[in-house]
């Protein structure tokens, strides 16, 4: 590794660290769970529900009878609805478990609360949660249906929920019947407060991947800051098409099918002293009153996995709930990594092997760039005797050494950037992987070797103490990745003995830094980089056999003759002029002193 390549490595590493700390947010059907054979609607009488942890509720209208819990169930979901408010109170995802082996409740009556309210013309506020609805189960087009009806001021509130078979979506129809003279002509307010519980191994990652995403009718998609531990809020300045509470790998969202919501307000809070709640999310959406009075209040709930291929069919830009990076990195993940990954999983059940094959494919595609990098290293190796002569001739005059080095490069037709440019071109894939593996639900709870969950860090050994910036566990995949990177660095430095001093030390420092940075990253990512290093060893061995130093020397000698009287041009010329100017300024400073 020569000085130029080391400089390239420094820039790449710096970019990577900047990306990690400033730009990072910062499904599968194999999971255990009961899967009922058909969609059903069942009413199960129950005592009055326990008081919600979020806020005290108004007492029930006892003349309407006790509240009941009812269920809409299919192969994917068990949705609990209460006659008190005619609202969704709990959702269980039947094909998933928490990391700790418990049933996965997206939310329940103790952790979340939905409600709707409106104002009357005389200024009163009517909340659905103050009313007891009459429920009528039915079937329609293969879907299970629950219709809730409550008499209000000579009219009716009618809410209809429909759950198709094998779906993660609950259709929701809201109508106000005969209330035109009672309801004030201002939007109804739908609210959803959600105290998110830990479902994954890494509480910090679980919290940092939990947020509220929204999509405006104007086409703008946005989100509250995921990794912030301070209160975050956003108020939509226009109509809202959908809003979604994203719980790391799962989503609870509400979509407007016809007319968008009139507006929305979203906020999140973190209470680090509450061990049961990783983050509290709150959404408030304004429902146009004319829509529900005219029978056009049609919406959909989505309760399901945060899986790209599933979400892209739900609503425009709803797949943005899967964070795949920004800009070019998202493009690489969406159109390159995900299609290849999903193609391989059709034929291979082990996701560790799929990652290995993904590395092989990427390495094959980028091999021409790798070959160019190695070829550049070979040129620098051939020029080593000339470079050593320059160092011996000019001693400690680093400015003169650099100036003469640039002349040498120009004479032999060698570009100092040719070794790092191919590596820079592979950066989009490098950064894309940092977002793909922690956010890919396909890897969730998929074991490989000693790793129990490839979407989270592997725990090869648990430490009896906590190390700052490292953690309280040892990730073996991270250790293997670090060790293989150090071996690669050592091998490169052996080939390029011109690499000396601080730059040589730095080349060993970066792998150690990433040992700490990546110890709590997804095991799938560190396994990917370990395999990548191993394959790189093989590539280098093959490439060495293809690159002939004698032929390279002959080519450089031919360039020397051709460029004998040619002045430096382009980037090399500007660098040479800058070095010459620096040398003149240094000489003037010495004369003045």
Secondary structure, DSSP 4 states (H G I P E B T S, - for coil): --HHHHHHHHHHHHHHHHIIIIIS----TTS-----SS-EEEEEE-PPPPPPSSS--PPP-GGG---EEEEEE-SSEEEEEETBTTEEEEEEEEEEE-TTS-EEEEE-TTTEEEEEEEEBTTS-EEEGGGSBPEEEEEEETTEEEEEEEEEETTEEEEEEEEEETT-SEEEEEEEEES-TTTB-SS-EEEEEEEEEPP-SS-HHHHHHTEEEEEEETTS-EEE--SS--S-EEEE-SS-EEEEEEEETTEEEEEEESSSPBSEEEEEEE--TT-SS-SEEEEEEEEEPHHHHHTT-EEEEEEEEE--HHHHTTTSTTGGGGS---STHHHHHIIIIIHHHHHHHHTT---HHHHHHHHHHHHHHHTHHHHHHHHHHHHHHHHTHHHHHHHHHHHTT-HHHHHHHHHHHHHHHT--TTHHHHHHHHTHHHHHHHHHHHHH-GGGTT--BTTBS-TTS---SEEEEEEETTTEEEE-HHHHHHHHHHHHHHHHHHHH-TT--HHHHHHHHHHHHHHHHHSTTS-HHHHHHHHHHHHHHHHHHHHHHHH--HHHHHHHHHHHHHHTTTPPP-HHHHHHHHHHHHHHHHHHHHHHH-
